[in-house]
């Protein structure tokens, strides 16, 4: 492949793809501040069920704590 071929390929690619607008349409930081200031969401019931199941499994099978600690 010669330099001429590379230049033709580069020009063909530039023509086939449109320019990408990389600038933001608006500032995202105020939206992030609103999310930080918002009241934290409630914990769903199934999270409490999973937490209770994991605690009960670790109480009945304490050797599993070592297995999980090994994989961390």
N, C-alpha and C positions, 0 to 999 in steps of 0.2 A: 504494500500500500504506500502510495506516495503522499507527499504533503498536500498536493493538489486534491487528492481524493479525500483526505481528512478535512480539508477546508470545505469541500462540497457537501460532505456528510454533516458537518457542523452547521452550515447554512440551511440545509434541508430540515434539520432538527429544530433550529430556531424559528423557521417559518411554520412548522407544523404545530408547535406548542405556543399557546398564548402566554403573554406576560402574567406573572403572578404578583398580586398586590399583597405585600408583606406587612403593610401598616395596619394597625388595629383601627376598627371603626369607632371604638369608644374605649374609655379607660376602664379597666376591670377591677382596679383596686377598691373603689367605693362599694362595689357589689360584694367583694370579699369582706370588707369591714362590716357590712350589714349582716352577712352570714355569721361572723364572729360574735356580733352583739346579740343575735337572735337567741331566744331561749332554746336550750338544748332539747332535742327531740326525745320523746319517751322511749324507753327500751321496750321492744316488742316482747310479747309473752313467750314466744318460742326461744328467745335468747335466754330467758330465765330457766326454761325447761332444759335447754342444752347445758347450761351452767350446773343445774342440779343433777343432771345425769352424769356429767363428768366428775363432779365431786363424789357422788355415790359410787361410781366405778372405782375411783381412786381410794375410797374408804374400804371397799370390799376386796380390791386387788392392789395393795400398796406397791407390789413389785412393778406394776406398770409405770409408776413414776420414774423409775430408773430407765425403763425402755424409752419413754418419751424424752427424758433428759439426754439420753444418748443420741437421739436423732436430732436434737436441736443443735 
